[in-house]
């Protein structure tokens, strides 16, 4: 049997994957002044000795920023080739711990839906990929079933590494499931939102409301700055999400545990 077509397909997939990772490295490390903007954004939440969880660490630009602020970082990433990138980049830093796993509501395993050309949007959520895949902003993006990956929880990470000062969750539509695996409040966190799938953001706000008295802000796209001059009540943040155009860019919602909570 001629194996050439399958071999060529594997080679093409490998080439697309390598190109996608190279594009991410250029995007997150090659743009001037991005590191400085990130530091300004995170400095109110993170300081020397802080423990931080980067859930969906990708190529580790947040890890690098937080280490510059003096934090100890747990980088969580399920994609094997990205784990290898992280291990190479932070191989000499004992204050960076890399967890080769996904996070969810309960421990176990799951099939990762992989986007070869755009690995940053690989996801565990079939409903999310179906929803955003129909959006014009995702034109040309496709997902295929990839490897089975281990799944752990935020509670398990806290048992292992301690309570974090800050948690970043960027897992392409699986953010609410990640928060379902958290049973206690953390001081501050962020989760990605996408207007085309804004119900995920609402679910995250609802889940946080069961854990503590949180206030909210948001940062659109890669602006790396908070939009609101004052932190919002949960209903106000839900209204902000509802008002965003369906084809709007993604961004991050920030949640801060209220001192009066």
C-alpha positions as CSV (number, residue, x, y, z in Angstrom):
1,X,0.0,0.0,0.0
2,X,1.3,3.4,-0.9
3,X,1.9,5.4,2.3
4,X,3.1,8.5,0.5
5,X,-0.2,10.5,0.8
6,X,-0.4,9.8,4.5
7,X,3.3,10.7,5.0
8,X,2.8,14.0,3.1
9,X,-0.3,14.8,5.2
10,X,1.7,14.2,8.4
11,X,4.5,16.4,7.1
12,X,2.1,19.1,6.1
13,X,0.5,19.0,9.6
14,X,3.9,19.1,11.2
15,X,4.9,22.1,9.1
16,X,1.7,23.9,9.8
17,X,2.1,23.3,13.5
18,X,5.7,24.5,13.5
19,X,4.6,27.6,11.6
20,X,1.8,28.3,14.1
21,X,4.1,28.0,17.1
22,X,6.7,30.3,15.4
23,X,3.9,32.8,14.7
24,X,3.0,32.7,18.4
25,X,6.6,33.2,19.5
26,X,6.9,36.2,17.2
27,X,3.6,37.7,18.3
28,X,4.2,37.3,22.1
29,X,7.9,38.0,22.2
30,X,8.7,40.0,19.2
31,X,6.6,43.1,19.6
32,X,8.4,46.0,21.3
33,X,7.0,47.4,24.6
34,X,4.6,44.5,25.2
35,X,6.5,43.3,28.2
36,X,6.4,46.7,29.8
37,X,2.6,47.0,29.3
38,X,2.1,43.6,30.7
39,X,4.1,44.5,33.8
40,X,2.0,47.6,34.4
41,X,-1.2,45.6,34.0
42,X,-0.2,42.9,36.5
43,X,1.8,44.9,39.1
44,X,-1.3,45.7,41.2
45,X,-2.0,41.9,41.6
46,X,1.5,40.4,41.7
47,X,4.6,41.1,43.7
48,X,7.7,39.4,45.0
49,X,6.9,36.0,46.5
50,X,3.5,35.8,44.9
51,X,2.3,32.4,43.6
52,X,0.6,32.7,40.2
53,X,-1.1,30.1,38.0
54,X,-0.9,30.5,34.2
55,X,-3.7,28.2,33.0
56,X,-3.2,27.9,29.2
57,X,0.4,29.1,29.3
58,X,0.9,28.7,25.6
59,X,4.5,30.0,24.9
60,X,4.9,31.6,28.3
61,X,4.9,35.4,27.8
62,X,2.9,35.8,31.0
63,X,5.3,33.5,32.8
64,X,8.2,35.7,31.8
65,X,6.3,38.9,32.9
66,X,5.4,37.5,36.3
67,X,8.9,36.2,36.9
68,X,10.1,39.8,36.3
69,X,7.7,40.9,39.0
70,X,9.2,38.4,41.4
71,X,6.5,35.8,41.4
72,X,6.7,32.0,41.6
73,X,4.8,30.7,38.6
74,X,3.0,27.4,37.8
75,X,2.5,27.2,34.0
76,X,-0.3,24.8,33.0
77,X,-0.3,23.7,29.4
78,X,-1.7,20.4,27.8
79,X,-0.2,20.7,24.3
80,X,2.9,18.6,24.2
81,X,5.0,20.7,21.8
82,X,4.1,23.9,23.7
83,X,5.2,22.1,26.9
84,X,8.5,21.5,25.3
85,X,8.8,25.1,24.3
86,X,8.1,26.2,27.9
87,X,10.6,23.7,29.3
88,X,13.3,25.0,27.0
89,X,12.5,28.7,27.7
90,X,12.5,28.3,31.5
91,X,14.9,25.4,31.9
92,X,17.2,27.3,34.2
93,X,14.5,28.8,36.4
94,X,13.6,26.8,39.5
95,X,10.7,29.2,40.3
96,X,8.8,28.1,37.2
97,X,6.9,24.8,37.5
98,X,5.4,23.4,34.4
99,X,2.3,21.2,34.6
100,X,1.7,19.2,31.4
101,X,-2.1,19.0,31.8
102,X,-5.4,20.6,31.1
103,X,-7.7,21.8,33.9
104,X,-11.4,21.1,34.3
105,X,-14.2,20.5,36.7
106,X,-12.8,17.1,37.8
107,X,-9.7,15.0,37.3
108,X,-9.6,12.6,34.4
109,X,-8.7,12.8,30.7
110,X,-10.1,14.4,27.6
111,X,-9.6,14.7,23.9
112,X,-8.0,18.0,22.8
113,X,-9.4,19.6,19.7
114,X,-6.3,20.9,17.9
115,X,-5.9,23.7,15.5
116,X,-2.6,23.0,13.7
117,X,-2.1,26.4,12.1
118,X,-3.3,28.4,15.1
119,X,-2.4,26.3,18.2
120,X,-3.4,29.2,20.5
121,X,-7.1,28.3,19.8
122,X,-6.9,24.6,20.5
123,X,-9.7,23.7,22.9
124,X,-11.4,21.0,25.0
125,X,-14.8,22.4,24.3
126,X,-16.7,21.0,21.3
127,X,-19.6,23.4,21.8
128,X,-17.2,26.4,21.8
129,X,-15.4,25.3,18.6
130,X,-18.7,24.7,16.9
131,X,-20.0,28.1,17.9
132,X,-17.0,30.2,17.1
133,X,-16.1,28.2,14.0
134,X,-19.2,29.6,12.4
135,X,-18.0,33.2,13.1
136,X,-16.4,35.2,10.3
137,X,-13.5,36.1,12.6
138,X,-12.5,32.4,12.7
139,X,-12.8,31.9,9.0
140,X,-10.1,29.4,7.9
141,X,-9.6,28.0,11.4
142,X,-10.4,24.3,11.8
143,X,-10.0,21.8,14.6
144,X,-9.2,18.1,14.6
145,X,-9.3,15.6,17.4
146,X,-5.8,15.4,18.9
147,X,-4.2,13.6,21.8
148,X,-5.9,12.5,25.0
149,X,-4.6,14.8,27.7
150,X,-4.6,14.6,31.4
151,X,-7.1,16.9,33.3
152,X,-6.6,18.1,36.8
153,X,-8.3,20.9,38.8
154,X,-7.5,24.2,40.3
155,X,-8.2,22.7,43.7
156,X,-5.6,20.1,43.1
157,X,-3.0,22.7,42.0
158,X,-3.7,24.7,45.2
159,X,-3.2,21.5,47.3
160,X,0.2,21.1,45.5
161,X,1.5,24.6,45.2
162,X,-0.5,26.8,47.6
163,X,-3.1,29.5,47.2
164,X,-2.2,31.7,44.3
165,X,-2.3,35.5,44.4
166,X,-3.4,35.5,40.7
167,X,-4.8,33.0,38.2
168,X,-4.9,33.6,34.5
169,X,-7.4,31.3,32.6
170,X,-7.1,31.3,28.8
171,X,-8.4,28.0,27.6
172,X,-10.6,28.7,24.5
173,X,-14.1,28.3,25.8
174,X,-13.3,25.9,28.7
175,X,-13.0,28.7,31.3
176,X,-16.2,27.9,33.1
177,X,-15.2,24.2,33.5
178,X,-11.9,25.3,34.9
179,X,-13.6,27.5,37.5
180,X,-15.9,24.6,38.3
181,X,-12.8,22.8,39.7
182,X,-12.2,25.7,42.2
183,X,-14.0,25.5,45.6
184,X,-12.5,28.5,47.3
185,X,-11.9,32.2,46.4
186,X,-8.6,33.4,45.2
187,X,-7.6,37.0,45.6
188,X,-7.6,37.9,41.9
189,X,-7.9,36.2,38.5
190,X,-8.7,36.7,34.8
191,X,-10.5,34.7,32.2
192,X,-10.8,35.1,28.5
193,X,-14.0,36.3,26.9
194,X,-15.1,36.1,23.3
195,X,-18.2,38.0,22.2
196,X,-19.2,35.3,19.8
197,X,-19.5,32.9,22.8
198,X,-20.3,35.4,25.6
199,X,-22.3,32.9,27.6
200,X,-19.0,31.4,28.8
201,X,-18.1,34.7,30.3
202,X,-21.5,34.9,32.1
203,X,-21.0,31.4,33.4
204,X,-17.6,32.4,34.8
205,X,-19.1,35.5,36.6
206,X,-21.9,33.3,38.0
207,X,-19.4,30.7,39.3
208,X,-17.3,33.3,40.9
209,X,-20.4,34.7,42.7
210,X,-20.7,31.4,44.5
211,X,-17.1,31.6,45.8
212,X,-16.8,35.2,47.0
213,X,-17.7,38.9,46.6
214,X,-15.9,39.8,43.4
215,X,-15.7,43.0,41.4
216,X,-14.8,43.1,37.7
217,X,-12.9,44.9,35.0
218,X,-11.9,44.0,31.5
219,X,-9.1,44.4,29.0
220,X,-10.0,44.2,25.2
221,X,-7.7,42.4,22.8
222,X,-4.0,42.8,23.4
223,X,-4.3,46.3,24.9
224,X,-3.0,45.1,28.3
225,X,-4.9,47.8,30.2
226,X,-8.0,47.8,32.2
227,X,-10.9,49.7,30.6
228,X,-13.0,50.8,33.6
229,X,-11.8,53.5,36.0
230,X,-13.8,51.8,38.8
231,X,-14.4,48.1,39.4
232,X,-17.8,46.8,38.3
233,X,-20.5,44.9,40.1
234,X,-21.2,41.5,38.6
235,X,-24.4,42.7,36.9
236,X,-22.5,45.6,35.4
237,X,-19.9,43.2,34.0
238,X,-22.6,41.0,32.5
239,X,-24.1,44.1,30.9
240,X,-20.7,45.0,29.4
241,X,-20.4,41.5,27.9
242,X,-24.0,41.7,26.5
243,X,-23.3,45.0,24.8
244,X,-20.3,43.8,22.8
245,X,-20.8,43.2,19.1
246,X,-20.9,39.5,18.2
247,X,-17.9,39.9,15.9
248,X,-15.9,41.9,18.4
249,X,-12.4,40.9,19.5
250,X,-11.6,38.7,22.4
251,X,-10.2,40.0,25.6
252,X,-9.9,39.2,29.3
253,X,-12.2,39.8,32.3
254,X,-10.4,40.5,35.5
255,X,-12.0,39.6,38.9
256,X,-10.8,41.0,42.2
257,X,-12.0,39.7,45.5
258,X,-13.7,42.5,47.4
259,X,-12.3,43.5,50.8
260,X,-15.8,43.7,52.1
261,X,-16.5,40.1,51.0
